[in-house]
Amino acid sequence: MLHALITGGSRGIGAAVVRAFSEAGYAVHFFYLQAAQAAAQVAAETGAEAICCDVADTAAVARAVAALPPVEVLVNNAGLSHVGLISQITPEEWDRLFAVNVKGIYNTVRAVLPAMLQQQRGAIINVSSMWGQVGASCEAAYSATKGAVLSLTQALARELGPSGIRVNAVSPGMIDTEMNAHLSEEDRAVLAADTPLERIGRPEEVAQAILYLTRAEFVTGQNLPVNGGYL
């Protein structure tokens, strides 16, 4: 049985990924930080094991991973967003977004890599965003972190490919999650209308794309947009 570690697995896309991998027969552990009740519910539903861990904390990630069986599949989903003008985001908020969205991937990859290198196989899927591809007004920090995720994905694919480790990304569009709960119904309607499929996406649809990349043995260094044709 393959072992998958999913970060940010208590809600939204992450919870959908935990469910999808559990249903597909993986042994699953997932990280969460604040949503303890939601994490417990996901764990009870799926049989996955929830671990409270801040991905931005290098030492905490190393300790958590050291206590786990070797990780064959890593899904880096944990992330923060920020909506506001560039003049309004504080240096502390900017740093925290990069600490979670980018350094968090560095921390988890570094932690799982020794086992993957020993086995000469593994799959890493990083969750970016369509705003990492084109940028979003009033989401400069978030867009910048997600653009960094795409570049990091391509660099790691080249670096780790000779060791049998594949690294890919998914870039969700407008998905029905708590992260987008701040949008008004009017904003959601406009975004849906601008999407060729004329609707908002579901977390489960992103999870299926991630599961595909886990199984696609000759795919690496790629970004799979899951945006209903928005871009």
N, C-alpha and C positions, 0 to 999 in steps of 0.2 A: 504494500500500500504506500503510495507516494504521500509525502508530507508537505503541506502548504502552510506558509505563514502569511497572513494578510494584516496590513496595518490599517488603522481606522475602520475596524470591522463592526462597530456597534450600530451604525445607522447608515441610511442612504445607500450609495453604491457599495460601500464596504460590506454592509450587512447582506446585500444581494449576492456579493461575491462569496461570502462565507456559506450562504445557503447553496449556491450553485456548485461550489467545490465539494461540500459535504454530500450533496445528492449524487455527485459524480464519483463518489467513493474515495475521496482523499481524506487523510487524517489532517485535521485543520486546527491550528492555533491562530488566534487573532489578538492584536493589540487594540486597546481603547485607552482613553485618558480620563474623561469626565463623566461620560454617560454610563455609569455603572449599572443602573437598572435596565437600560436598553441592552447592554452587553450581556447581562445575565439572561435576558429573555432570548436573545439570539443563540446563546450557548445552550439553553434548555431546549429550544426548537430543533437545533441541528446536531447536538452532541459535540460541537466544537468547544475548545477550551479558551476562555477569555483571560487575557493577561493585561493588567493595568501597567502601561509603559508609555512614557513620553518619548516619541521618536527623536526629538531634538536633543535628548540627553544621551550622549555617547556611551557613558558608563552604564546607564540603566539598560540601554539596548543590548550591550555586550553581555551583561548579566542575564538578561531574559533569554537571549538566544543560546547562551552556554548551557542553560538548563533544559533545552529542548532536544529532541532527536534531530539528526541532520535534516536540513531544509532543502528539498528539491525544487520547490516552487516558492518564489517570493513575489507578492503583489504589494507594491508601494502605493497605497491609496490614501493614507492619512494626509490631510491638508486643511489649511485655513484660507478663508477669503477675506477681502476687505473692499468695501464700496465707499468711495469718497474721492474728492479731488486730491491730486498729488500734493497740493499745499496743505491739506488737512491731515494727512497720515503722519503720525509721529515717528521719530526715529526708532522708538521701542516697538511700535507696531510693525514697521518695515522689517526690522531685524527678526522679529518673531515669525513673520510669514516666511522669510528665507530659512530660518532655523528649522521650521517644521517641513515646509514644502520641498526644500532642496537638501539641506543638511540631513534631514531625516532619512532621505534615500541613501546618502553617503554612509550614515551610521548603520542602517540595516544591511546594505550590500557588504560593507566591511565585515559585519558580524557573521553573515551566512557564507561568505566566500570561501573560507578554508575548507569546509565540508564539500562544497561544490567542486572546488579544485581537486580535492582528493578523489572524488568520484568521477571527475572529468565529464560532468553533465549538470544541467540545471536550467531553469527558466526564470527570468526576472521580467515582470511587467510593471511599468510605471504609469500611473494615472496622471495625465497632463490635462489639457483643456483646449477647446477650440480657440480660446482667448490667448493661449500660448502660441498659437499659429499666427494670429492677426492682431492681437491686442484689443482691449476693450476700454472705451472711454470711462473714466472714473473707477477703473480697476487696474491702475498702472502696476502696483506692487504685485498683485495676484497674477497679472499677465506676464510680468517679468519672471516670476518664479516658475510659471508653467512653461515659458519659453526655455528656461534653463533646464527643466526636466527633459525636454525634447533633445537638446544638445547633449546632455549627459547620457541619455539613452543611446544615441548614435555612437558616442565615444566609447561607452562600455561595450557595445556590441562588437566593435572592432578590437578592443583590448581582450575581451573574454572569449570571443568566438573560437580561437585556436584551442581553447580548453574545453570546448563542447558546451559552453554556457551561452544561451541565447538571451538577448535583451531587447525588448520591444516596449512600445507605449500605446496607450489608447488616449484619444482626445475627445471626451464627451462634449456634446453641445448642450442645449438646454434640457436638463433632466429634472424630473419631479422629485427633488430632495429638499431637506431642511435648509441646505445652503442657499437655495433659491427662494426660500419662503418670504424674503423681504420684497419680492416683486409683486406689484399690484396685478389684479386680474386683467387690467388693460394692457400692462406690459407683457404679460404672458400671452395674451391674445395676439399682440403684434408679433412677438417672437414666433409663435406657432404659424401665423400667416406668412412669415418670411421663410419658413421652412418648407421645402418641397413636399414633404410628407404631411404637412399641415397639422402637426401636433407636437406636443412636448414628449420627450423620450422618457422611458421608464428605467429605473436602476437595473432591473433584470436584463435589459437589453445590453447594457454596458457589461454586465457580468458575463453574458454569453460571449461577447467579443473577447474578453480577457481569457475565458476558458479556451476559446479557439486558439489564441496565441500561445497558450500553454502547450497545446497539442500539435501545433504546426512546426514540425521538426526542421523544415528548411526555410524558416522565416526568422530573420533577426535584423536588428537595426531599423525597424519599421515603425511608423506611427499609423495606427488604425483609427480614422475619425469615426465617431459614433454620434452623428449630429443631424441625422435625417435629411442630409443634403444641404444644410444651411450654408456651408462653405463649399 
